[in-house]
Amino acid sequence: MSFLRLKIATKLPIIMVGLAVLAIVATGLIAAMESEGALEHSAKEEMRAVAAGRHHELHTYLRSMKNEAKILSDNETVIDALTAFEKGWAAIAGDPTKSLQKTYIQDNPHPKGQKDKLVDPGTGSEYARAHKKYHKWFRELQETRGYYDVFLVNHKGQVVYSVFKEKDFATNVETGRYADSGLGRVTQRLEKNFTDGNIVFEDFAPYAPSGGKPAGFIAAPIFDKANEKHGFLVFQMPIDRITAATEQEVGMGDTGEAFLVGQDHLMRTDSRFDEESSVLRVEVRSEAVTRALNGEKGVFVGPNYEGDRAIIAYRPQEFLGTTWALLAQKNMAEVDEPVAALERDILIAGIIIAVVIAAIGIGIGVDYAIHIGERFVEERDGGREPIAALTRTVQGTGGALLASAATTAAGFGVLALALVPSLQRFGFITAVAISYAFLASVLVLPSLLTVWERLGGDTTA
């Protein structure tokens, strides 16, 4: 049976219930859209907070490294050690570079990467005595603070001591083959402004003595006990410690991460999703990086370095004249996951509510319409004109229908006081649907019956 062939007493409730269902669907869609906006705003604030937190941790760690370089460069042990290693260097007959590298690298019984384990080579030389006396102290400093290496460089640029004993040990970083390396540049820059308290940093770059691995350096001036220029204390900075300050997974979900990017748009810390090191290997060219390197900070939605749509918070991270970009990001697909689940829940709840309200609305609407329709037919059969019949119909049944609608709507409407929001909405919408059914029965249906009769329709249909 088509909708057009249904009785008017049935059509009207169906139409009213249909409108109620549309209202439910529209309400659900609006709620989902508002939830999506709220989640995006929350995620933006979360990433902004992550970036601020990582910035603070990095600033604290880098500042502690700077302060440590300043304090240790004034330490008597460091000053005395540089003096002792210089004397040992000067006492070596022949080429000190070849002699020291042969003793501490080539003839070192420990394998590559563990040359620092040799404390006393047993040569009895003045240098060997100095090394035996001070090496444990510097090695403990290197291990405790997590530095890759610690160097003592004299005022002539000679690396008179290092903990790790790589190929830069015993070379000259002002005139030798590593003059253009990070270690060479940091000492040469400090040489130009050799003043107390001046700490110089050289950004990460591939470093040949460490097998081409990324290395950054921080240097502080050492003055002797006569307050004369003596040399340099240099730390080869640890990437893992800096990465640890940005790579924390707490609160980052499945796709979130934070990292540093340099002026060359290459990462300065490792990505938590990369199995191999990302430092100086992964390029990040994005609007966020450009803004951060220009000194700006903020958060927006845009493509990340892998091309995925993400929420990206950015801000500059400055250290001793070097500016990096600090980014914290999370993919929008993960941010929107709760919205998708919410949409499914709203759809299911909407269908259930619509079915229940439809059953109630149609049932009550049909009942009300039958009362009005049957009474109208009786009045017309009694010989009354249409207007008089409608007047008698509404006066005769309107009061009873009003009482019925009021009590039924109130019964469902009391659910609006429930603590559960879904029950509140169900009670409210059901009460509204019942009220609409009553109003449609006493206001709309009589008019439709009159129009139907004037068009020659059968009011009993």
C-alpha positions as CSV (number, residue, x, y, z in Angstrom):
1,M,0.0,0.0,0.0
2,S,1.5,3.4,-1.0
3,F,1.7,6.3,1.4
4,L,-0.9,8.3,-0.7
5,R,-3.5,5.5,-0.1
6,L,-3.1,5.6,3.7
7,K,-5.9,7.1,5.8
8,I,-5.3,10.7,6.7
9,A,-5.5,9.7,10.3
10,T,-2.4,7.6,9.7
11,K,-0.5,9.9,7.4
12,L,-0.4,12.8,9.8
13,P,1.3,10.9,12.7
14,I,3.8,9.4,10.3
15,I,4.7,12.8,9.0
16,M,5.1,14.2,12.5
17,V,7.2,11.3,13.6
18,G,9.3,11.6,10.4
19,L,10.0,15.2,11.3
20,A,11.0,14.2,14.8
21,V,13.4,11.5,13.4
22,L,15.0,14.1,11.1
23,A,15.4,16.4,14.2
24,I,17.2,13.5,16.0
25,V,19.5,12.9,13.1
26,A,20.3,16.6,12.7
27,T,20.9,16.9,16.4
28,G,23.3,13.9,16.3
29,L,25.2,15.3,13.3
30,I,25.6,18.7,15.0
31,A,26.7,17.0,18.2
32,A,29.3,15.0,16.3
33,M,30.6,18.2,14.5
34,E,30.8,20.0,17.8
35,S,32.6,17.1,19.3
36,E,35.1,17.0,16.5
37,G,35.8,20.7,16.9
38,A,36.2,20.2,20.7
39,L,38.6,17.3,20.2
40,E,40.7,19.2,17.7
41,H,40.9,22.2,20.1
42,S,41.8,19.9,23.0
43,A,44.5,18.1,20.8
44,K,45.9,21.5,19.8
45,E,46.2,22.6,23.4
46,E,47.8,19.2,24.2
47,M,50.4,19.6,21.5
48,R,51.1,23.1,22.6
49,A,51.6,21.9,26.2
50,V,53.9,19.1,24.9
51,A,56.0,21.5,23.0
52,A,56.3,23.8,26.0
53,G,57.2,20.9,28.3
54,R,59.9,19.6,25.9
55,H,61.2,23.1,25.5
56,H,61.6,23.5,29.2
57,E,63.3,20.1,29.6
58,L,65.7,20.9,26.8
59,H,66.4,24.3,28.1
60,T,67.1,23.0,31.6
61,Y,69.4,20.2,30.3
62,L,71.3,22.5,27.9
63,R,71.7,25.2,30.5
64,S,73.1,22.6,32.9
65,M,75.6,21.5,30.3
66,K,76.7,25.1,29.7
67,N,77.0,25.8,33.5
68,E,79.0,22.6,33.9
69,A,81.4,23.6,31.2
70,K,81.9,26.9,32.9
71,I,82.3,25.4,36.4
72,L,84.7,22.6,35.3
73,S,86.9,25.0,33.2
74,D,87.6,26.8,36.4
75,N,88.1,23.6,38.4
76,E,91.6,23.1,39.8
77,T,91.7,19.4,38.7
78,V,91.0,20.4,35.1
79,I,93.6,23.2,35.2
80,D,96.2,20.9,36.8
81,A,95.4,18.1,34.3
82,L,95.9,20.3,31.3
83,T,99.2,21.5,32.7
84,A,100.3,17.9,33.4
85,F,99.3,16.7,29.9
86,E,101.1,19.6,28.3
87,K,104.3,18.8,30.2
88,G,104.0,15.2,29.2
89,W,103.4,16.2,25.6
90,A,106.5,18.4,25.6
91,A,108.6,15.6,27.1
92,I,107.9,13.2,24.2
93,A,110.9,12.8,21.9
94,G,110.0,12.9,18.3
95,D,106.4,13.4,17.0
96,P,104.0,13.5,20.0
97,T,101.0,12.7,17.7
98,K,102.4,9.5,16.3
99,S,103.8,8.4,19.7
100,L,100.6,9.0,21.6
101,Q,98.3,7.5,19.0
102,K,100.5,4.4,18.8
103,T,100.5,4.0,22.6
104,Y,96.8,4.8,23.3
105,I,95.1,3.7,20.0
106,Q,97.2,1.3,17.9
107,D,98.9,-0.6,20.7
108,N,95.9,-0.3,23.0
109,P,94.8,-3.9,23.8
110,H,91.2,-2.9,24.1
111,P,89.0,-3.1,20.9
112,K,87.7,-0.1,19.0
113,G,85.1,1.8,21.0
114,Q,86.7,0.7,24.3
115,K,90.0,2.4,24.1
116,D,89.0,4.5,27.1
117,K,89.5,1.4,29.3
118,L,93.3,1.8,29.1
119,V,94.4,3.8,32.1
120,D,98.2,3.1,32.4
121,P,100.1,1.8,29.3
122,G,103.1,1.0,31.4
123,T,105.6,3.1,29.5
124,G,106.6,5.1,32.6
125,S,106.7,8.3,30.6
126,E,105.7,11.7,32.1
127,Y,102.6,11.7,29.9
128,A,101.6,8.1,31.0
129,R,101.9,9.2,34.7
130,A,99.6,12.2,34.0
131,H,97.2,9.9,32.2
132,K,97.2,7.4,35.1
133,K,96.5,10.2,37.5
134,Y,93.7,12.0,35.8
135,H,92.0,9.6,33.3
136,K,89.7,7.9,35.8
137,W,88.4,11.3,36.9
138,F,87.6,12.5,33.3
139,R,86.2,9.1,32.4
140,E,83.9,9.1,35.4
141,L,82.7,12.6,34.3
142,Q,82.1,11.4,30.8
143,E,80.1,8.4,31.8
144,T,78.2,10.1,34.6
145,R,77.1,13.0,32.5
146,G,76.6,11.0,29.4
147,Y,79.0,13.0,27.1
148,Y,80.2,11.2,24.0
149,D,83.8,12.4,24.8
150,V,85.7,15.0,26.8
151,F,88.7,16.9,25.4
152,L,91.5,19.0,26.8
153,V,93.0,21.2,24.0
154,N,95.9,23.5,24.8
155,H,96.3,27.1,23.6
156,K,98.2,25.9,20.5
157,G,95.2,23.7,19.4
158,Q,96.8,20.4,20.3
159,V,94.4,17.8,21.6
160,V,96.6,16.7,24.6
161,Y,93.9,14.5,26.1
162,S,90.6,12.8,25.3
163,V,88.6,10.2,27.1
164,F,87.6,8.1,24.2
165,K,90.8,8.1,22.2
166,E,89.5,8.4,18.6
167,K,91.5,9.6,15.7
168,D,91.3,13.2,16.8
169,F,93.4,12.4,19.9
170,A,96.8,14.0,19.8
171,T,96.1,16.0,16.6
172,N,96.1,19.8,16.2
173,V,92.6,21.1,15.5
174,E,93.8,24.5,14.5
175,T,96.3,23.5,11.7
176,G,95.8,19.7,11.3
177,R,93.4,17.6,9.2
178,Y,90.5,18.2,11.6
179,A,90.8,21.9,11.6
180,D,87.5,22.2,9.7
181,S,85.7,19.7,11.9
182,G,83.2,20.5,14.6
183,L,86.0,20.2,17.2
184,G,88.2,22.5,15.2
185,R,85.6,25.1,14.6
186,V,84.4,25.3,18.2
187,T,88.0,25.9,19.5
188,Q,88.8,28.4,16.7
189,R,85.6,30.4,17.5
190,L,86.4,30.5,21.2
191,E,90.0,31.5,20.3
192,K,88.7,34.7,18.7
193,N,86.9,35.7,21.9
194,F,88.9,34.0,24.7
195,T,87.2,35.6,27.7
196,D,86.2,34.2,31.0
197,G,82.6,32.9,31.0
198,N,82.3,32.8,27.2
199,I,80.9,29.4,26.2
200,V,80.8,28.4,22.6
201,F,78.5,25.8,20.9
202,E,79.0,24.2,17.5
203,D,75.9,22.6,16.0
204,F,75.7,18.9,15.1
205,A,77.4,17.9,11.9
206,P,79.0,14.7,10.6
207,Y,82.3,14.1,12.5
208,A,84.9,12.0,10.8
209,P,86.9,10.8,13.9
210,S,83.6,9.3,15.2
211,G,82.9,7.4,12.0
212,G,81.0,10.2,10.4
213,K,78.3,10.2,13.1
214,P,76.6,13.5,14.0
215,A,78.5,15.4,16.7
216,G,78.0,18.7,18.4
217,F,80.6,20.4,20.7
218,I,80.5,22.9,23.5
219,A,83.8,24.6,24.6
220,A,84.9,26.7,27.6
221,P,88.1,28.6,28.1
222,I,90.7,27.4,30.6
223,F,92.9,29.9,32.4
224,D,96.0,28.9,34.3
225,K,96.6,29.8,38.0
226,A,98.2,33.0,36.8
227,N,95.0,33.8,35.0
228,E,96.7,33.5,31.6
229,K,95.3,31.8,28.6
230,H,95.8,28.0,29.0
231,G,93.5,26.1,26.7
232,F,90.0,24.7,26.1
233,L,87.7,22.2,27.9
234,V,85.5,20.6,25.2
235,F,82.5,18.3,25.5
236,Q,81.3,16.2,22.6
237,M,77.6,16.4,23.2
238,P,75.4,13.3,23.6
239,I,72.6,12.9,21.0
240,D,70.8,10.3,23.1
241,R,70.4,12.6,26.1
242,I,69.0,15.4,23.9
243,T,66.7,12.9,22.1
244,A,65.5,11.6,25.5
245,A,64.3,15.0,26.4
246,T,62.1,15.2,23.3
247,E,61.2,11.5,22.6
248,Q,59.1,10.8,25.7
249,E,56.0,8.8,24.7
250,V,53.8,9.7,27.6
251,G,50.7,11.5,26.3
252,M,51.8,11.2,22.6
253,G,49.4,8.3,21.7
254,D,50.3,6.1,18.7
255,T,51.3,8.8,16.2
256,G,52.6,11.7,18.3
257,E,56.2,12.7,18.6
258,A,58.4,15.7,19.3
259,F,61.8,16.5,17.7
260,L,64.3,19.2,16.9
261,V,65.1,20.5,13.4
262,G,68.2,22.6,12.5
263,Q,68.7,25.5,10.2
264,D,69.5,23.1,7.4
265,H,66.0,21.5,8.0
266,L,67.5,18.2,9.1
267,M,66.5,16.6,12.3
268,R,68.7,17.1,15.4
269,T,67.0,14.4,17.5
270,D,65.8,10.9,16.6
271,S,62.2,10.1,15.6
272,R,60.5,7.6,17.9
273,F,59.3,5.8,14.8
274,D,62.6,5.5,13.0
275,E,64.6,2.3,13.6
276,E,67.8,4.0,12.6
277,S,69.1,7.4,13.6
278,S,67.1,10.4,12.1
279,V,69.8,13.0,13.1
280,L,71.1,14.8,10.0
281,R,69.3,12.2,7.8
282,V,65.6,13.0,7.8
283,E,64.7,16.3,6.2
284,V,61.7,18.3,7.5
285,R,60.6,21.2,5.3
286,S,57.4,22.6,6.5
287,E,55.7,25.8,7.3
288,A,56.0,25.0,11.0
289,V,59.8,24.6,10.8
290,T,60.1,27.9,8.9
291,R,58.0,29.7,11.4
292,A,59.9,28.3,14.4
293,L,63.3,29.1,12.9
294,N,62.1,32.6,12.4
295,G,61.4,32.9,16.1
296,E,57.6,32.3,16.0
297,K,55.6,29.8,18.1
298,G,52.0,28.5,17.6
299,V,49.9,25.5,16.6
300,F,48.0,24.6,13.5
301,V,46.6,21.7,11.4
302,G,48.7,20.9,8.3
303,P,50.8,18.2,6.6
304,N,53.7,16.8,8.6
305,Y,57.1,15.7,7.2
306,E,55.5,12.4,6.1
307,G,52.6,14.1,4.3
308,D,50.0,13.1,6.8
309,R,47.5,15.7,8.1
310,A,48.5,16.5,11.7
311,I,48.2,18.9,14.5
312,I,51.6,20.6,14.8
313,A,52.8,22.8,17.6
314,Y,56.1,24.7,16.9
315,R,58.4,27.0,18.8
316,P,62.1,28.0,18.6
317,Q,64.7,26.3,20.8
318,E,67.7,28.5,21.3
319,F,71.1,27.5,22.7
320,L,74.3,29.7,22.7
321,G,73.4,31.5,19.5
322,T,72.0,28.5,17.6
323,T,68.3,28.3,16.9
324,W,66.5,25.0,16.3
325,A,62.8,24.4,15.5
326,L,61.0,22.3,18.2
327,L,58.0,20.5,16.9
328,A,55.3,18.4,18.6
329,Q,52.8,16.7,16.4
330,K,50.0,14.1,16.3
331,N,48.2,12.8,13.3
332,M,44.6,14.0,12.8
333,A,43.5,10.4,12.0
334,E,44.3,9.5,15.6
335,V,42.7,12.7,17.0
336,D,39.5,12.0,15.0
337,E,39.2,8.4,16.2
338,P,37.0,9.2,19.2
339,V,34.8,11.3,16.8
340,A,34.2,8.3,14.5
341,A,33.3,6.2,17.5
342,L,31.0,8.9,18.8
343,E,29.3,9.1,15.4
344,R,28.7,5.4,15.4
345,D,27.3,5.6,18.9
346,I,25.1,8.6,18.0
347,L,23.9,6.7,14.9
348,I,23.0,3.6,16.9
349,A,21.4,5.6,19.7
350,G,19.5,7.7,17.1
351,I,18.1,4.6,15.4
352,I,17.0,3.1,18.7
353,I,15.4,6.4,19.8
354,A,13.8,7.0,16.5
355,V,12.2,3.5,16.4
356,V,10.9,3.9,19.9
357,I,9.6,7.4,19.4
358,A,8.2,6.4,16.0
359,A,6.2,3.6,17.7
360,I,5.0,5.9,20.5
361,G,4.3,8.8,18.2
362,I,2.5,6.8,15.5
363,G,0.5,4.9,18.0
364,I,-0.6,7.9,20.0
365,G,-1.0,10.0,16.8
366,V,-3.2,7.4,15.1
367,D,-5.2,7.0,18.3
368,Y,-5.8,10.8,18.5
369,A,-6.5,11.1,14.8
370,I,-9.1,8.2,15.0
371,H,-10.9,10.0,17.8
372,I,-11.1,13.2,15.9
373,G,-11.9,11.6,12.6
374,E,-14.6,9.2,13.9
375,R,-16.3,12.0,15.9
376,F,-16.2,14.2,12.8
377,V,-17.8,11.5,10.7
378,E,-20.5,11.0,13.3
379,E,-21.3,14.7,13.4
380,R,-21.5,14.9,9.6
381,D,-23.7,11.8,9.5
382,G,-26.0,13.6,12.0
383,G,-26.6,16.3,9.4
384,R,-24.3,19.1,10.6
385,E,-22.3,21.3,8.2
386,P,-18.5,20.8,8.1
387,I,-17.6,23.8,10.2
388,A,-20.3,23.0,12.8
389,A,-19.2,19.3,12.8
390,L,-15.6,20.3,13.4
391,T,-16.6,22.7,16.2
392,R,-18.6,19.9,17.9
393,T,-15.7,17.4,17.3
394,V,-13.0,19.6,18.9
395,Q,-15.2,20.6,21.7
396,G,-16.3,17.1,22.4
397,T,-12.9,15.3,22.2
398,G,-10.3,18.1,22.5
399,G,-10.5,18.1,26.3
400,A,-10.1,14.4,26.7
401,L,-7.2,14.3,24.2
402,L,-5.5,17.2,26.0
403,A,-5.7,15.4,29.3
404,S,-4.4,12.2,27.7
405,A,-1.5,14.1,26.0
406,A,-0.6,16.1,29.1
407,T,-0.4,13.0,31.3
408,T,1.5,10.9,28.8
409,A,4.0,13.7,27.9
410,A,4.5,14.4,31.6
411,G,5.2,10.8,32.2
412,F,8.0,10.7,29.6
413,G,9.0,14.3,30.3
414,V,10.0,13.4,33.9
415,L,13.0,11.6,32.3
416,A,14.5,15.0,31.6
417,L,15.4,15.0,35.3
418,A,17.4,11.8,34.9
419,L,21.2,11.9,35.6
420,V,22.0,10.1,32.3
421,P,22.1,12.6,29.3
422,S,20.7,10.1,26.8
423,L,17.7,9.4,29.0
424,Q,17.2,13.2,29.4
425,R,17.1,13.6,25.6
426,F,14.9,10.6,25.1
427,G,12.3,11.9,27.7
428,F,12.3,15.4,26.2
429,I,12.0,14.3,22.6
430,T,9.3,11.8,23.4
431,A,7.3,14.5,25.3
432,V,7.7,16.9,22.4
433,A,6.6,14.2,19.9
434,I,3.4,13.5,22.0
435,S,2.7,17.2,22.2
436,Y,3.1,17.6,18.5
437,A,0.8,14.6,17.9
438,F,-1.9,16.3,20.1
439,L,-1.5,19.7,18.4
440,A,-1.6,18.2,15.0
441,S,-4.7,16.2,15.8
442,V,-6.7,19.2,17.1
443,L,-5.3,22.0,14.9
444,V,-4.0,20.5,11.7
445,L,-6.2,17.4,11.2
446,P,-9.6,19.3,11.3
447,S,-8.4,21.7,8.6
448,L,-7.2,18.8,6.5
449,L,-10.5,17.0,6.9
450,T,-12.3,20.2,5.7
451,V,-10.1,20.5,2.7
452,W,-10.4,16.8,1.9
453,E,-14.2,17.0,2.0
454,R,-14.3,20.1,-0.2
455,L,-12.2,18.2,-2.8
456,G,-14.7,15.5,-2.7
457,G,-12.7,13.0,-0.6
458,D,-14.3,10.4,1.5
459,T,-13.7,11.3,5.2
460,T,-14.1,7.7,6.2
461,A,-11.0,6.8,4.2
